């Protein structure tokens, strides 16, 4: 009788040891896969995260966004506007407060042509590293500058470089913003003079209903934004604003 009890205890210990080893192996495999994946976004441990895609059910749209800050040439903003006007497409321009302050007339032109204006923070900083108070100051300062110019409330906030922290989310949501990232990155900031590279990249992307495309005002973007629009249309979808997919 005693021998049976000892055998059961040993068997139990063996089973537990095997399970622990299996779980450890699964954990190692997961970590290896994660290390090999491309780190595109800043991820933090919170259920309260920005949207990578729109939330409408079968919207039929893809949200085109163009982030604008000081350092991007205004002539390229103008170039993108000309193509959008020709294609009869309205998109969302997310601008920093300091850019809006320096370019009020161009910001008004963007609005007057029917495009949507989003908040991109006041300065182009790493918002995930800022405190809640610092995030609030940056987002609120930009909000006031932009809205004083366009006389209209802004609804969307996209942190510079997509760098969201918990303090960023808290501050932005307290100010009434929908926080967004993107699932399709043109990386046009890297290929500023290579429109063909951007087009080839976008053709390979899995653009879906409610996808969000990220662009910037570069020379290459002015030359290929029409191609990006056509790629979206070829998928049976319509290029539009963030408010078309939320």
GIPE-V396674 format. One record per residue. OMEGA is omega in whole degrees, 0 to 359 (none if undefined). D_CENTER is the distance of its C-alpha to the mean C-alpha in whole Angstrom. Layout:
# GIPE-V396674
OMEGA_D_CENTER, OMEGA_D_CENTER
This chain:
# GIPE-V396674
181_66, 180_65, 179_64, 180_62, 180_60, 180_59, 179_58, 179_55, 178_54, 180_54, 179_52, 180_49, 179_49, 180_48, 180_46, 180_44, 179_44, 180_43, 180_40, 180_39, 180_39, 180_37, 179_34, 179_34, 179_34, 179_31, 179_29, 179_30, 180_28, 181_25, 178_25, 179_25, 180_23, 182_20, 181_21, 182_21, 181_18, 180_15, 184_13, 186_10, 173_8, 182_10, 176_12, 187_15, 180_17, 178_17, 182_17, 186_15, 178_11, 178_8, 175_8, 178_6, 178_8, 186_11, 180_14, 177_17, 180_19, 180_20, 183_18, 184_19, 168_16, 181_13, 176_11, 179_11, 178_9, 181_10, 185_10, 177_14, 174_15, 184_19, 173_20, 183_18, 179_21, 180_22, 179_24, 173_21, 178_19, 180_23, 178_23, 179_19, 180_21, 180_24, 180_23, 178_21, 179_24, 182_26, 182_24, 181_24, 177_20, 183_18, 178_14, 174_12, 176_12, 186_11, 175_14, 179_15, 182_18, 176_20, 180_19, 180_20, 181_23, 185_24, 183_24, 182_25, 179_26, 177_23, 178_21, 178_24, 178_24, 180_20, 183_21, 178_25, 173_23, 180_22, 181_18, 180_16, 176_15, 182_12, 180_12, 183_11, 181_14, 178_17, 182_17, 182_15, 174_15, 188_14, 179_14, 181_14, 180_17, 176_18, 177_21, 182_20, 179_22, 176_21, 181_17, 180_19, 181_21, 183_18, 181_16, 178_20, 179_21, 180_18, 181_18, 181_22, 183_22, 185_20, 175_22, 180_25, 186_25, 179_23, 183_25, 180_23, 175_20, 186_17, 186_15, 177_11, 176_10, 182_6, 176_8, 181_9, 181_8, 185_6, 179_9, 171_10, 180_14, 178_16, 178_17, 180_14, 182_13, 182_17, 183_17, 181_15, 177_16, 179_19, 174_19, 184_18, 165_14, 184_12, 184_9, 170_5, 181_2, 174_3, 178_7, 183_8, 179_8, 188_11, 180_12, 176_14, 180_14, 182_17, 187_18, 181_19, 185_23, 182_22, 182_21, 178_23, 180_20, 180_17, 179_19, 179_20, 182_17, 178_15, 183_19, 182_18, 178_15, 180_15, 183_14, 170_15, 179_16, 176_13, 176_10, 181_7, 179_8, 177_7, 174_10, 179_12, 177_16, 177_18, 181_21, 182_20, 179_17, 183_20, 184_22, 180_20, 176_18, 177_21, 179_21, 177_17, 181_18, 178_21, 179_20, 180_18, 179_21, 177_23, 180_21, 180_23, 180_19, 175_19, 181_16, 183_15, 176_13, 181_11, 175_14, 182_16, 176_14, none_14
